[in-house]
Amino acid sequence: SAQAAATSSGLKAWHELVRTRNALGLSDVLADDVVFRSPIVHTPQEGKARTTMYLTGALHVLGNADFTYVREVVDGQNAVLEFTTTIDGIEVNGVDMITFNDAGQIVDFKVMLRPMKGIQIVGQKMVQMLEALKSGPASS
């Protein structure tokens, strides 16, 4: 179906982006009305700009040399990708739940994490990363 093809091409683009850690590629894969649901922030982050900021942070924090997708389940416009990584010696296990539109762009991105220790280390690093991204290189 058209949706299956769109989901497949969107997933391919996402995997490429994660592999290359190319945050600039986010502008192509994210829909303008995308919503990001973080394990760290309880309110949904709406829109491309906010989602780009959070996913850029996540690519830096989670996307280290240990990051591996270990399972992928795809159904229609939904993909569930399980990953593992290690941060500061702490094993982190998580799931990216992604919904694609019929253009193959991401409209909803939800991250689930375990165990508690993993959530804590990711939360701590994400806060530092987002502070750095918000302040930007211009300010001192």
MDAnalysis code that builds the backbone (N, CA, C; Angstrom):
import MDAnalysis as mda
import numpy as np

u = mda.Universe.empty(420, n_residues=140, atom_resindex=np.repeat(np.arange(140), 3), trajectory=True)
u.add_TopologyAttr("name", ["N", "CA", "C"] * 140)
u.add_TopologyAttr("resid", np.arange(1, 141))
u.add_TopologyAttr("resname", ["SER", "ALA", "GLN", "ALA", "ALA", "ALA", "THR", "SER", "SER", "GLY", "LEU", "LYS", "ALA", "TRP", "HIS", "GLU", "LEU", "VAL", "ARG", "THR", "ARG", "ASN", "ALA", "LEU", "GLY", "LEU", "SER", "ASP", "VAL", "LEU", "ALA", "ASP", "ASP", "VAL", "VAL", "PHE", "ARG", "SER", "PRO", "ILE", "VAL", "HIS", "THR", "PRO", "GLN", "GLU", "GLY", "LYS", "ALA", "ARG", "THR", "THR", "MET", "TYR", "LEU", "THR", "GLY", "ALA", "LEU", "HIS", "VAL", "LEU", "GLY", "ASN", "ALA", "ASP", "PHE", "THR", "TYR", "VAL", "ARG", "GLU", "VAL", "VAL", "ASP", "GLY", "GLN", "ASN", "ALA", "VAL", "LEU", "GLU", "PHE", "THR", "THR", "THR", "ILE", "ASP", "GLY", "ILE", "GLU", "VAL", "ASN", "GLY", "VAL", "ASP", "MET", "ILE", "THR", "PHE", "ASN", "ASP", "ALA", "GLY", "GLN", "ILE", "VAL", "ASP", "PHE", "LYS", "VAL", "MET", "LEU", "ARG", "PRO", "MET", "LYS", "GLY", "ILE", "GLN", "ILE", "VAL", "GLY", "GLN", "LYS", "MET", "VAL", "GLN", "MET", "LEU", "GLU", "ALA", "LEU", "LYS", "SER", "GLY", "PRO", "ALA", "SER", "SER"])
u.atoms.positions = np.array([
    [0.835, -1.206, 0.000],
    [0.000, 0.000, 0.000],
    [0.865, 1.249, 0.000],
    [0.239, 2.370, -0.300],
    [0.967, 3.643, -0.318],
    [1.512, 3.974, 1.065],
    [0.696, 3.687, 2.103],
    [1.150, 3.980, 3.471],
    [2.348, 3.111, 3.845],
    [2.308, 1.839, 3.476],
    [3.434, 0.943, 3.780],
    [4.712, 1.444, 3.117],
    [4.583, 1.904, 1.885],
    [5.744, 2.434, 1.153],
    [6.256, 3.711, 1.815],
    [5.327, 4.570, 2.249],
    [5.709, 5.827, 2.910],
    [6.417, 5.538, 4.231],
    [5.866, 4.594, 4.999],
    [6.474, 4.217, 6.281],
    [7.864, 3.636, 6.050],
    [7.983, 2.787, 5.048],
    [9.254, 2.165, 4.724],
    [10.310, 3.204, 4.343],
    [9.929, 4.182, 3.511],
    [10.903, 5.200, 3.103],
    [11.243, 6.124, 4.276],
    [10.248, 6.414, 5.125],
    [10.499, 7.233, 6.306],
    [11.448, 6.553, 7.276],
    [11.244, 5.244, 7.460],
    [12.115, 4.473, 8.354],
    [13.541, 4.419, 7.827],
    [13.654, 4.256, 6.528],
    [14.966, 4.200, 5.903],
    [15.717, 5.521, 6.151],
    [14.997, 6.622, 5.973],
    [15.587, 7.947, 6.212],
    [15.982, 8.112, 7.679],
    [15.121, 7.630, 8.589],
    [15.427, 7.732, 10.023],
    [16.674, 6.922, 10.383],
    [16.745, 5.687, 9.901],
    [17.913, 4.846, 10.197],
    [19.205, 5.471, 9.668],
    [19.125, 6.057, 8.497],
    [20.294, 6.723, 7.901],
    [20.732, 7.906, 8.760],
    [19.751, 8.661, 9.230],
    [20.013, 9.827, 10.071],
    [20.675, 9.399, 11.390],
    [20.172, 8.315, 11.994],
    [20.749, 7.816, 13.249],
    [22.167, 7.288, 13.006],
    [22.339, 6.583, 11.887],
    [23.648, 6.005, 11.571],
    [24.705, 7.098, 11.395],
    [24.332, 8.180, 10.719],
    [25.274, 9.267, 10.441],
    [25.237, 10.333, 11.535],
    [24.279, 10.226, 12.473],
    [24.055, 11.232, 13.518],
    [23.932, 12.621, 12.910],
    [23.241, 12.693, 11.794],
    [23.106, 13.957, 11.078],
    [21.819, 14.680, 11.476],
    [21.922, 15.516, 12.505],
    [20.743, 16.229, 13.016],
    [20.140, 17.159, 11.957],
    [20.963, 17.609, 11.000],
    [20.446, 18.490, 9.941],
    [19.394, 17.777, 9.094],
    [19.518, 16.446, 9.015],
    [18.558, 15.658, 8.246],
    [17.166, 15.646, 8.858],
    [17.041, 16.097, 10.114],
    [15.742, 16.099, 10.782],
    [14.717, 16.955, 10.043],
    [15.182, 18.031, 9.419],
    [14.218, 18.923, 8.763],
    [13.479, 18.229, 7.623],
    [14.109, 17.220, 7.017],
    [13.443, 16.462, 5.950],
    [12.512, 15.382, 6.481],
    [12.896, 14.740, 7.591],
    [12.109, 13.593, 8.063],
    [10.947, 13.971, 8.983],
    [10.974, 15.183, 9.529],
    [9.905, 15.593, 10.443],
    [8.819, 16.397, 9.729],
    [7.560, 16.057, 10.003],
    [6.443, 16.855, 9.493],
    [6.370, 18.151, 10.304],
    [5.771, 19.196, 9.723],
    [5.668, 20.483, 10.422],
    [4.873, 20.367, 11.720],
    [3.879, 19.474, 11.736],
    [3.004, 19.346, 12.912],
    [3.386, 18.170, 13.814],
    [4.653, 17.756, 13.727],
    [5.130, 16.624, 14.534],
    [4.986, 16.904, 16.042],
    [4.743, 15.843, 16.791],
    [4.690, 15.927, 18.250],
    [5.730, 14.959, 18.820],
    [6.538, 15.464, 19.756],
    [7.558, 14.636, 20.395],
    [7.171, 14.390, 21.852],
    [7.191, 13.115, 22.254],
    [6.846, 12.748, 23.636],
    [8.075, 12.140, 24.284],
    [8.632, 12.887, 25.218],
    [9.894, 12.538, 25.862],
    [9.675, 11.771, 27.157],
    [10.617, 10.884, 27.517],
    [10.508, 10.217, 28.814],
    [10.868, 11.161, 29.961],
    [11.478, 12.285, 29.627],
    [12.014, 13.202, 30.632],
    [11.042, 14.348, 30.920],
    [10.352, 14.820, 29.873],
    [9.446, 15.963, 29.990],
    [8.023, 15.437, 29.877],
    [7.148, 15.775, 30.819],
    [5.828, 15.133, 30.808],
    [4.856, 15.716, 29.790],
    [5.122, 16.950, 29.307],
    [4.201, 17.506, 28.319],
    [4.693, 17.213, 26.902],
    [3.781, 16.914, 25.979],
    [4.183, 16.708, 24.582],
    [4.798, 17.995, 24.019],
    [5.854, 17.839, 23.260],
    [6.514, 18.981, 22.613],
    [5.990, 19.062, 21.183],
    [5.294, 20.159, 20.868],
    [4.629, 20.240, 19.573],
    [5.406, 21.073, 18.578],
    [5.416, 20.598, 17.331],
    [6.025, 21.352, 16.241],
    [7.441, 20.916, 15.916],
    [7.831, 21.293, 14.710],
    [9.115, 20.877, 14.161],
    [10.320, 21.438, 14.924],
    [10.230, 22.711, 15.326],
    [11.374, 23.351, 15.988],
    [11.693, 22.677, 17.320],
    [10.667, 22.483, 18.144],
    [10.882, 21.854, 19.457],
    [11.305, 20.399, 19.309],
    [10.663, 19.685, 18.402],
    [11.001, 18.274, 18.192],
    [12.433, 18.143, 17.690],
    [12.838, 19.034, 16.794],
    [14.211, 19.029, 16.277],
    [15.203, 19.217, 17.421],
    [14.892, 20.144, 18.320],
    [15.773, 20.415, 19.452],
    [15.928, 19.160, 20.326],
    [14.801, 18.526, 20.671],
    [14.860, 17.339, 21.527],
    [15.547, 16.163, 20.842],
    [15.230, 15.943, 19.571],
    [15.844, 14.817, 18.864],
    [17.332, 15.053, 18.606],
    [17.724, 16.301, 18.404],
    [19.151, 16.623, 18.264],
    [19.868, 16.272, 19.557],
    [19.257, 16.653, 20.678],
    [19.821, 16.302, 21.986],
    [19.916, 14.805, 22.164],
    [18.851, 14.106, 21.784],
    [18.811, 12.652, 21.934],
    [19.861, 11.968, 21.059],
    [20.049, 12.476, 19.838],
    [21.064, 11.901, 18.943],
    [22.450, 12.005, 19.583],
    [22.699, 13.118, 20.275],
    [24.000, 13.303, 20.931],
    [24.123, 12.453, 22.186],
    [23.064, 12.435, 23.002],
    [23.118, 11.743, 24.294],
    [23.059, 10.222, 24.141],
    [22.085, 9.761, 23.341],
    [21.873, 8.311, 23.204],
    [22.684, 7.700, 22.071],
    [22.913, 8.498, 21.025],
    [23.500, 7.953, 19.803],
    [24.995, 7.821, 19.828],
    [25.501, 7.139, 20.851],
    [26.952, 6.937, 20.925],
    [27.341, 5.665, 20.156],
    [28.597, 5.277, 20.280],
    [29.095, 4.115, 19.527],
    [28.390, 2.814, 19.920],
    [27.830, 2.765, 21.135],
    [27.156, 1.557, 21.622],
    [25.711, 1.439, 21.147],
    [25.158, 2.529, 20.619],
    [23.733, 2.543, 20.268],
    [23.417, 1.513, 19.183],
    [22.451, 0.652, 19.469],
    [22.036, -0.372, 18.500],
    [20.532, -0.566, 18.554],
    [19.902, -0.571, 17.386],
    [18.499, -0.988, 17.331],
    [18.490, -2.514, 17.332],
    [17.745, -3.118, 18.256],
    [17.760, -4.571, 18.394],
    [16.466, -5.234, 17.933],
    [15.419, -4.419, 17.739],
    [14.156, -5.002, 17.287],
    [13.343, -3.924, 16.593],
    [12.608, -4.330, 15.569],
    [11.790, -3.386, 14.817],
    [10.467, -4.053, 14.458],
    [9.376, -3.414, 14.855],
    [8.045, -3.922, 14.540],
    [7.314, -2.826, 13.782],
    [6.855, -3.144, 12.572],
    [6.195, -2.141, 11.738],
    [4.784, -2.599, 11.408],
    [3.824, -1.702, 11.586],
    [2.431, -1.997, 11.279],
    [1.789, -0.750, 10.700],
    [1.528, -0.760, 9.412],
    [0.903, 0.407, 8.775],
    [1.785, 1.626, 8.914],
    [1.237, 2.678, 9.559],
    [1.994, 3.920, 9.687],
    [2.838, 3.972, 10.960],
    [2.817, 2.873, 11.735],
    [3.527, 2.849, 13.015],
    [4.744, 1.945, 12.996],
    [5.812, 2.421, 13.624],
    [7.015, 1.617, 13.786],
    [7.435, 1.691, 15.244],
    [7.810, 0.547, 15.800],
    [8.316, 0.484, 17.161],
    [9.732, -0.077, 17.081],
    [10.693, 0.728, 17.494],
    [12.102, 0.360, 17.379],
    [12.713, 0.275, 18.770],
    [13.155, -0.918, 19.148],
    [13.794, -1.077, 20.455],
    [15.298, -0.886, 20.303],
    [15.901, -0.163, 21.249],
    [17.345, 0.069, 21.187],
    [18.017, -0.201, 22.532],
    [19.316, -0.411, 22.452],
    [20.149, -0.496, 23.649],
    [21.354, 0.406, 23.441],
    [21.858, 0.937, 24.545],
    [23.096, 1.701, 24.515],
    [23.655, 1.722, 25.927],
    [24.879, 2.192, 26.074],
    [25.503, 2.314, 27.389],
    [25.994, 3.741, 27.537],
    [25.627, 4.375, 28.639],
    [26.053, 5.750, 28.911],
    [26.723, 5.776, 30.276],
    [27.977, 6.201, 30.315],
    [28.746, 6.228, 31.568],
    [28.653, 4.897, 32.313],
    [28.751, 3.799, 31.569],
    [28.740, 2.477, 32.179],
    [27.355, 1.971, 32.571],
    [26.322, 2.759, 32.317],
    [24.956, 2.353, 32.663],
    [24.237, 1.880, 31.411],
    [23.679, 0.670, 31.483],
    [22.938, 0.147, 30.336],
    [21.579, 0.825, 30.240],
    [21.276, 1.285, 29.053],
    [19.997, 1.933, 28.791],
    [19.271, 1.129, 27.720],
    [18.003, 0.842, 27.968],
    [17.179, 0.098, 27.026],
    [15.969, 0.972, 26.746],
    [15.656, 1.173, 25.475],
    [14.550, 2.065, 25.162],
    [13.804, 1.657, 23.916],
    [12.720, 2.378, 23.691],
    [11.868, 2.133, 22.536],
    [11.502, 3.468, 21.909],
    [11.679, 3.564, 20.604],
    [11.186, 4.710, 19.828],
    [9.897, 4.264, 19.163],
    [8.792, 4.959, 19.453],
    [7.510, 4.659, 18.822],
    [7.226, 5.792, 17.848],
    [7.262, 5.464, 16.567],
    [7.200, 6.498, 15.526],
    [5.979, 6.303, 14.634],
    [5.260, 7.393, 14.398],
    [4.133, 7.364, 13.457],
    [4.493, 8.236, 12.261],
    [4.286, 7.680, 11.058],
    [4.598, 8.386, 9.810],
    [3.314, 8.821, 9.114],
    [3.377, 9.957, 8.414],
    [2.236, 10.356, 7.577],
    [2.378, 9.707, 6.203],
    [1.462, 9.998, 5.299],
    [1.499, 9.335, 3.994],
    [2.578, 9.884, 3.070],
    [3.339, 10.874, 3.567],
    [4.494, 11.368, 2.811],
    [5.791, 10.768, 3.374],
    [5.635, 9.872, 4.364],
    [6.820, 9.249, 4.959],
    [7.528, 10.133, 5.971],
    [6.845, 11.192, 6.420],
    [7.429, 12.067, 7.442],
    [6.913, 11.671, 8.815],
    [7.718, 11.944, 9.830],
    [7.351, 11.611, 11.207],
    [6.352, 12.632, 11.744],
    [5.188, 12.140, 12.226],
    [4.179, 13.029, 12.819],
    [4.089, 12.844, 14.332],
    [4.583, 11.725, 14.832],
    [4.556, 11.482, 16.273],
    [5.757, 10.628, 16.646],
    [6.478, 11.053, 17.678],
    [7.692, 10.350, 18.096],
    [7.673, 10.255, 19.618],
    [7.568, 9.039, 20.126],
    [7.520, 8.833, 21.574],
    [8.684, 7.942, 21.987],
    [9.391, 8.353, 23.033],
    [10.512, 7.567, 23.538],
    [10.165, 7.011, 24.914],
    [10.372, 5.706, 25.089],
    [10.209, 5.050, 26.387],
    [11.580, 4.521, 26.800],
    [11.901, 4.638, 28.092],
    [13.209, 4.190, 28.574],
    [13.096, 3.328, 29.823],
    [14.055, 2.447, 30.003],
    [14.215, 1.659, 31.218],
    [15.702, 1.350, 31.363],
    [16.219, 0.902, 32.482],
    [15.572, 0.916, 33.795],
    [15.637, 2.311, 34.395],
    [15.222, 2.463, 35.632],
    [15.207, 3.773, 36.289],
    [16.565, 4.472, 36.221],
    [17.624, 3.719, 36.471],
    [18.979, 4.285, 36.408],
    [19.269, 4.857, 35.020],
    [18.775, 4.157, 34.002],
    [18.950, 4.605, 32.627],
    [18.210, 5.899, 32.365],
    [16.981, 5.993, 32.880],
    [16.184, 7.213, 32.727],
    [16.905, 8.381, 33.394],
    [17.462, 8.139, 34.563],
    [18.137, 9.207, 35.307],
    [19.362, 9.743, 34.569],
    [20.200, 8.833, 34.052],
    [21.406, 9.294, 33.364],
    [21.042, 10.023, 32.066],
    [20.055, 9.512, 31.337],
    [19.632, 10.177, 30.098],
    [19.025, 11.538, 30.428],
    [18.224, 11.612, 31.476],
    [17.605, 12.874, 31.887],
    [18.644, 13.927, 32.205],
    [19.636, 13.515, 32.973],
    [20.718, 14.411, 33.376],
    [21.469, 14.943, 32.149],
    [21.836, 14.034, 31.240],
    [22.592, 14.426, 30.044],
    [21.744, 15.270, 29.093],
    [20.448, 14.937, 28.984],
    [19.561, 15.703, 28.103],
    [19.407, 17.138, 28.599],
    [19.292, 17.320, 29.913],
    [19.172, 18.664, 30.478],
    [20.409, 19.484, 30.107],
    [21.594, 18.885, 30.274],
    [22.839, 19.584, 29.930],
    [22.873, 19.924, 28.440],
    [22.493, 18.950, 27.611],
    [22.518, 19.132, 26.160],
    [21.538, 20.216, 25.716],
    [20.314, 20.200, 26.266],
    [19.297, 21.186, 25.886],
    [19.699, 22.584, 26.338],
    [20.325, 22.689, 27.509],
    [20.817, 23.993, 27.965],
    [21.836, 24.538, 26.953],
    [22.736, 23.657, 26.522],
    [23.752, 24.050, 25.550],
    [23.120, 24.465, 24.221],
    [22.108, 23.705, 23.779],
    [21.447, 24.017, 22.505],
    [20.664, 25.331, 22.604],
    [20.011, 25.545, 23.757],
    [19.202, 26.759, 23.936],
    [20.078, 28.006, 23.986],
    [21.218, 27.897, 24.701],
    [22.076, 29.077, 24.829],
    [22.777, 29.371, 23.500],
    [23.053, 28.315, 22.736],
    [23.620, 28.513, 21.401],
    [25.042, 28.992, 21.439],
    [25.731, 28.958, 20.294],
    [27.134, 29.338, 20.259],
    [27.338, 30.839, 20.377],
    [26.310, 31.651, 20.053],
    [26.457, 33.109, 20.017],
    [26.607, 33.700, 21.418],
    [25.838, 33.195, 22.386],
    [25.855, 33.787, 23.708],
    [27.067, 33.299, 24.495],
    [27.506, 34.116, 25.456],
    [28.661, 33.704, 26.248],
    [28.371, 33.873, 27.723],
])
